[in-house]
Amino acid sequence: MPEEIEALFEEMIRHQRAKLLALARTLNPRITEDDVLSPDDFPELIRDPRFSWEDGVLAGLLSAQMAVRAAYRDQSSVGPVSGKQ
């Protein structure tokens, strides 16, 4: 994957993780970065629709990053993608 695209994904993911942690800490000030990775352990996070939304945004960014990486990896191993099946 081109470095610019990878850097953009990393920046967006870093920003979203910080946003998610800040929101989680408004619900429980003792939440850590690791706690946000397992929100099921914190009912106050699971019940909050804003947290669920922002967590979904993060999951979407991570999924998109993996998909783009896979597409570039596949393209580089077999040549340019023609779009034909």
Beta strands, then each sheet from edge to edge (+ up, - down):
end
